């Protein structure tokens, strides 16, 4: 059983997945910082200084309006729709950045890949096709 697990764990896909998860976690921190430190302040400036993360609706009579979202959650159930908007904007930005990264990588891959060499038998068949199509006599 140990040998079977060793084969599974050292299989290329598992190692690739582990590397992807680690890089994804690091990339997530970069994107979170980009959203929290760059984009959300700009959105707040455009909307007059609004901070979406502190918008909520109290769901119980014990909840007070006007508190910070974290403090309001401690007092009772709240509907944190502002935090949802913030996380949704974060998701859209992350998805767009990933789209741009994958698009750039695909373009790089297209430029670096060479066309596969045509096998000799396919070349000969192509020549025979051309001869038959043109009606040239075979020498």
Rosetta blueprint (number, residue, H / E / L):
1 X L
2 X H
3 X H
4 X H
5 X H
6 X H
7 X H
8 X H
9 X H
10 X L
11 X L
12 X H
13 X H
14 X H
15 X H
16 X H
17 X H
18 X H
19 X H
20 X H
21 X H
22 X H
23 X H
24 X H
25 X H
26 X H
27 X H
28 X H
29 X H
30 X H
31 X H
32 X H
33 X H
34 X H
35 X H
36 X H
37 X H
38 X H
39 X H
40 X H
41 X H
42 X H
43 X H
44 X H
45 X H
46 X H
47 X L
48 X L
49 X L
50 X L
51 X L
52 X H
53 X H
54 X H
55 X L
56 X L
57 X E
58 X E
59 X L
60 X L
61 X L
62 X L
63 X L
64 X L
65 X L
66 X L
67 X L
68 X L
69 X H
70 X H
71 X H
72 X H
73 X H
74 X H
75 X H
76 X L
77 X L
78 X E
79 X E
80 X L
81 X H
82 X H
83 X H
84 X H
85 X H
86 X H
87 X H
88 X H
89 X H
90 X H
91 X H
92 X H
93 X H
94 X H
95 X H
96 X H
97 X H
98 X H
99 X H
100 X H
101 X H
102 X H
103 X H
104 X H
105 X H
106 X H
107 X H
108 X H
109 X H
110 X H
111 X H
112 X H
113 X L
114 X L
115 X L
116 X L
117 X L
118 X L
119 X L
120 X H
121 X H
122 X H
123 X H
124 X H
125 X H
126 X H
127 X H
128 X H
129 X H
130 X H
131 X H
132 X H
133 X H
134 X H
135 X L
136 X L
137 X L
138 X L
139 X L
